[in-house]
Amino acid sequence: MKARVTASASYTIGDIDKRLYGSFLEHLGRAVYTGIYEPGHPAADAQGMRTDVIELVKALDTPICRYPGGNFVSAYNWEDGIGPKEDRPKRLDLAWRTTESNQVGIHEFADWADKAGTDMMLAVNLGSRGLDEARAFVEYVNHPGGTYWSDLRARNGRKEPWNCRLWCLGNEMDGPWQVGHKSAAEYGHLANETAKALRGLDPTLELVVCGSSHSNMPSYPQWEATVLEATYDQIDYISLHMYFENYEKRTDEYLALPLKLDRYISTVSGVIDYVKAKSRSKRDVRISFDEWNVWYHERKQDAQRMRDWDWPEAPRLLEDIYNFEDVLQVGCILNTFIRRCDVVRIACIAQLVNVIAPIMTEPGGPAWRQTIYWPFMLASRYGRGTALQLAVEVPFYSAAVADHVPYLDIAGVHDADSGTLTFFAVNRHATEMLEAELRLDGFKPRSVEHTIIKHDDLAATNTRSAPDNVAPRKGEGASLSGGGLSLALPPHSYSMVRVQL
């Protein structure tokens, strides 16, 4: 199978915000407890944080981490997680039918984020609570001192403010499953008033308003229009969420789902443009895709388990074990975000540790990388710079979500600082080698390196006993050819091709 791709220095999509490679930690399952925090573990530091996990997170180079939820935040009292640990209350978490110990709160998470080399993206509770609690939380986190909340922070051991810039105004408020679910009009009014109050504290904050939980919601995309009309001049981003499933075990249909993702982004981008025009506004609102991942391996079983159990603390929950097929999917998702970086400025893989996550841990035992760790790491570390508008000629196939699904999914990034071009490519074809000729207009290639992730078994996983079963290796499918590139991409493979200019 043949393909032709043209990359030109003159045709770009836009600069990639590094926060496109963000992450997410929620008080859910073992994401926090025995995930990042496990006092008594051989690798735990003085604060009880697992240093083996920190090292794996640092290698991902994820610039932001969204916290503390997620569904959890919609009934969360942030004040429960401050002060002496022995005085912190245990609470019932209605989102996941568990008991929350509050041994990790804003102080512990902020310290962990600093050690892991990531900035905080904090969420306020607009479900069971509202404007005043959100205002107090921001004041506690960001105000220098001399007020009740900032002085309380100092008494709790942190004199200097954390100065968190990015704040989410609730989570998935369109969802009937959400504690404190609201109509679009109700939520739009509350979010606007909360945003006005937070801007009264600090007009430079970046604020994220809730969009649709997924594109199958009956209120989509009218929800976006109603909420944006209520909030447009007070917020910076609208959040979207999407999870990817393969219950039917159809790889061709599964790998076509990123075209649905692209359509979702296009639709909401159009709604943003409509509201901007209607509002006669000069401001630009962008998309924060702050929950995305593959999620189906344990989803149905865990939904039943939650109905049956009796409020456990940090149970094993939503611990999907990812396979090689999921590597291809995650690669296509990341490519979609790169190609839409002019609109999608922030994205957060959900989640980071144990819960539908690239990193797994065993209590008292090791931490290891799941299969999807690798495409995320490669994109995060090497997908920085300017996204290129590629012209691609390649055969297509038809799927339920789209009539024309290209067998080659490819994104290109030019990093002027390092003098490199990087291409991320997925061959969706099950049996055919994909031979691609890449024309490089306005670039002078000097050398090329090929990294490939390939396994003969789509169901192959990484486990505690075989943590590197699916991992990147040096490829031999890329060569310089007449001022451009020749690529040979095996069937069902993920490749990163780095060109030194």
N, C-alpha and C positions, 0 to 999 in steps of 0.2 A: 504494500500500500504506500502511495506517494503523497507527499504534502509539500507545499511551498509557503514560506513565511517571509515577510519583509519587515524589517525593523529599521526605522529612519530616525536620525537625530532630530529631524525637523517636525516629527509628529509624535506628540506626547499627550498623555491623559492628565497628568498633574503630579505634584510632589506627594509622596506617601507620608502621612503622619505616622510616626513610629508607634503610636498608640493603636494602630491597626492590629498589632500583635499583643493585645492586652489579655488578661486572664481574670479569673473569678474564683472567689472562695466564699462559700455560704456555710452558715451553721446548719449543716445537713449531713446526716450519716457520719462518716469518719473523715470528712474533709478537713475539719479543724482538729478534733480530738483523736489522737493516734495518727493523724495525717501530718499537720505541721507542728502539733503540740503534743508532747508525750513525756512528761517529767519521769525520770527514772530510766528512760531508754539509754542504752550505751552511748548513743550519738547525741543525746540531749545536752544543750548548753545550760548555763546557770538559770535561764528563764524558762527552761523546759522545752525549748524549740529544737526540733530535730535538725541537726546540722547536715545530715546526709540529704534530707529533702531540700534544705536551703541551697546546697551545691547543685542539685539537679535543676532547681528553679533558676538559679543564676545563669546556668548554661543555656537556658531558653532565652535569656535576655528579654523577658517580657516587661515592658516599661510601666504598665499600670496593673493594679489588681482591684477588682470591684468587690465590695464588702459592705455589710454582712449578709446580703441577700439581694435578689431572690425572694421566693415566697416567704421565707423566714422573716424578712424585714417588716412585713405588713402587720405583725402583731408584736414587734420587738420594742422593749423599753431600753434604750441605750444606756440609761443610768444604772441598770442592773449590772453592767459590766465594768464599773469603775469602783475605786476604793479597795479596802483590804479584801483579799479573796475569801477569807473565812466569813466575811459578812455578806457576801453576795448571795442573792436568793436563787433558788432553783425555780424554774418556771416551766409550765407545760407549753410546748410549741404546737400550735394548732395546724400549722402547715404540713408537718411531717409526722404528727402524732408521736412525738418524742419528748423527753425531758431535757431541758437546757440547764447546764450547771453554771454558766456565766463565768467560768474560770478564765476564759479568753474574752476580752472586751477591746475597746478602742486602744488602750495603752499597749496591751500585748500585741495586737495586730500591727499597730504602727511600728513597734520595735522590730517585729518580724519582717515587715515590708522593707525597713531600712537595711536589715541584714541581707535580705534577698535581692536588694538592688532594684526595687520596684516602688513606684509612687502609688498612693492610695486614691481610689475612686470610691467615694462613700455614698451610701444610700440612706435617705431619711424615710421614716414610717409615715405614709399618708393613707394607710388603711385604717388601723384602729386609733391612730393619733392624728396630729395635724400641724398647723402652722407654728404654734408656740413651741412645741417640742422640737421641731426642726430648727427653729431659730436658736433655741438653747444649745442644741447639739453643735451647730456651726460655731456658735460663740465659744463653746467649750474647746473645740478643736483649734480654732483659728485666732481668737482674740489674744493680743499680747498680755494683758493683765489689767488689774484694777477693777474688775467686775466680779459679780458672784460666781459665774460659771468659769471664767478664766482663772480666778483665784482658787477655785475648787480643783481645777486641773493641776495647779501648782502644788496644792496640798497633797494631791495624789501622786506626786513625784515627777511631774513634767512642767518645769517653769516656762520653757520656750514653746510657742505654739507650733503645731505641725504644719500649718499653712496649706491645708489640702485645697486644691483648686477646682476639682471636678466632683460634682454632686448630682446624684440621681433623685428625682422627685417621685419617690415611690417605685413600685415594681408591678408590672402586668396588671394595672388597675382595670383593664378591660375584661379580665377573666372572672367569671362567676365563682371560680374556686378560690379566689383571693380573699383573705380576711379584709373586710372593709371595701369590697368591690363597689364601684361607682359607675354611673352612666358617664358617657363622654362629656356631657354638659356639666355634671357635678364635678367630675375630676378636673376638667379644664379650668373651672372657676377656682377650685382649691389650689391647683398647681400654679395658676397665675398669681394668686394672692401670696402664696408661699414664696414664689420667685421674687416678687416685689419686696417682701420682707428680707429675704436673704441678700438681695442687692442693696438693701438699705444698710446691711452690715458691711458688705464688700461688693462694689459694682463690678469688680474684675473676675468674680467667680464664673466658672463654666457650668451651666445647668442643663440637665437632661430630663426631658419630659417623656412620659410613657406613651409609646405607640402601641401597635397591635402585638399581641403575644405570638401570633403566627398568622400567615396569610389565609388560613381557612376559617378564621373567626368570622361569624356572621355580621359583625359590626365593621369589618375591614372593607374598604379603606375610609368609610365615612367617619370612623373614630379619629383617624389622623386629621381629617379636615376640620372636624368640630373642635378637637383639642388644640390644634395649631391656630385656629381662628381666635381662640380664647387666650392663647399664651405667646403668640409669635414674637412680639417685641420684648419679651422678658427672658426667653430661653435661647440656647445655642444648638441643642441637638434633640432629635426625637429618637427614642430607642426602638429597635426591632429585635425579635427573637425568632430563631428557627432551629429545629432539630431534625435530623435525617434518619430515616428508618428503612429497613430492608426485610420486613416480615415475610415477604413473598419469596425471598431468596432468588431474586432476579438481578444479577449484577448489572446488566445493561440498563434496566430501569432505575436501579439504585444510583448509578453513576450519571444518570441524566438529571437528577434532582437539582444540581447547581444551576440549571437553566431556570427552574422555578424560583430559586433564590435571586437570580439576576432580574427576573420579572418583578419580584417583590420589591427590590430596590428601585427599579425603574418607576413602578407605580407610585411609591411613596415620594420619590424625588419629584414626580409630576404634581403630587398634592402639595408639596412644599412650594413649588413654583407658583401654583394656583393661589395659595394663601398669601404668598409674598406679593403677588400682583394685586390681589383683592385688598390687601392691607396698605397698599402703596408704600411698602417698607423698603428701606435700603439694606436691611440686614440679611445675612445669609444664615439659614438654619441647615445643619448637616445631619447625617444619620450616625447614631451610635448603635452598632449591631452588638449589643453587650451580652447576649447569650447565643451561642451557637455550638453545636457539636453533633456527632453521631450519638443517638440515644434510642436503643430498642432492645439490646441484648437481654437486659434484666428488667425491663420496664413493666411488663404485664405481671410478672411474678411478684415483683416488689409492691405493686399496687395492692395485690391481694394480701401480702404479708402485713402491710401497714394497717389494713382493716382488722387484722387479727391480734396484733400485739398490744401490750399494755404499757405504753409510755416509756420505752427503754432509753437509756443514755447512749448516744453515739453508736447506734447499731450499724451493722453492715447493710448499706442501703444504696441502691443505684450504682453498684460497683461493676459496670460493664467491662468485660474483658474484650479488648479490641483485637481485630485480626488484620491480616495484610490487605484484605479488601477495603477496610476502613482507611488505610493509608492512602489509597487512590482517591477515596471520597474527600478526605480532609485536604489532600493536595488540590483537588478541583475547587473546593470551597475557598481556600486561601487565594487561589488564582482569580476567582471571581471578585474577591475583595480588592485585590491589587488592580484589576481592570476597572473597578468602580471607585477607586480611591479619591476621585474628585468629589464624590458624594458621601461615601463611607469614610469617615475620618477616624473612628474608634471602633474596635471590635474586641470582644472578650470571649475566649474559649471557655466553655462551661463544662466541667470546672477544672481545677488545677491538680488536686490530689484526691485519690481514691474514688470520689463520686464523679462518674462519667468523665474520667480524667486521664491525662497523659502520664501521670506519675502514680504508682501504687506503693503502698507500704504494708508491712506486716507488724502488728504490735509486738514490740520487743525484738523485732527482726529487721530484715533489710528493706531498702527502698529500691525500686527499679523502674525503668522506662517502659511504658506501653508502646505498642507499634506506632500509634499516632503522634507520639512525642517527636519522632524524627522529622516528618514533613513540617510540623509547626516550628521546630528548632531551625531548620534550614531556611524557611521563609523569614522567620524573625531576625535571624542573624545576617542574612544576605539579601533580603528583599527590601532594603532601605534605599531611598533615592527618588528617582523620577520614573513613574510608570510609562511605558511606551505603548503607543497605539499601533498594534501589530496588524498587518494584513495577512490573513490566513486563508489558504486554499487547501481543503482537505475533504475527503469523503465524509458523508453523514449517515446516520441511521435514525429511524423514527422510534419514539417512545411515547408513553402515555402523557407525559408532561410537555412534550415538544416534538414537532415534526422533524426538525433538523438538529440533531445532536452531533457535533463534530467528534470524530474519533480522536483527534488531537486537541487536548485542552492545554493551552499555553499562555503564560504571562511573561512579560519582559520588563526588567528594571535596569536603568542606567544610574550608576553611582559615580558622579563626577569626581567626588573627593578621592575615591580609591582607584578611579580609572578602570572601572569594570562594567561589563554587561552581564546580567544574570538572567537566565531563562529557567522557568519552572514548567515542566512538561509532563502530562499524563497521557499515556496511550490507553484509550478506553477499549481497544479491540481485544477480544479474547484469544485470538489465534494468530494474527498477522503482525509481523514486524512493520513498524512505521518508519519509512525513510523520508526524512525531511531535509529540504534545502533552505537554509536561512540566508537571505540577502541582508547585508548590513550597510545601509546607506548613511554616509557621513561618519562612519566609525572605521577605525583602522585596527583590526585585531592583531595581536602579537602572539598569543598563546591561548589554549583552551583546556579546561579540566571538566571531566564528567563524573558526577556522583549519582549513583543509582540505588533505588530500593526496589528489590524484585524478589519474589518468592514463588515457587511453583504451586504452592497450596494457598488459595485465597483465604482459607480458614486458619492459617498459621498465626500463632499468638506468641507473645513474650510472657514468660512466667518467672516466678521466684527462682526456679531451678534452671530455667533457660532464658535469661533476661535479654540475650542478644540474638535470639532466633530470627527476628526480623530487624534489620539494621542497615544503614547506608554502607556502601562499599564503593571502591573506585570502579568507574565504568570505562568502557573502551568504545563507546558509540559516538563520540564527537571528534571531529577533525576540522582543521581549517581547509577551506576550499575556495580558491579564486577570490579572496577578499571577503568571503562569507564563511558559513559553517555547513557541514554535512552531519546529520544526526541519524543514527540508527537506534530506534527506541523499541525494545522488545514488547511483545503483547502484555497487556496488564502490568504496566511498570510506571514508576514515578522517577523522574530524573531532574537533577539540577545541573545546568551547564553554565560554567563561569568563564567568561572571556576577558582576558587582560588586554587593555587597549594601549 
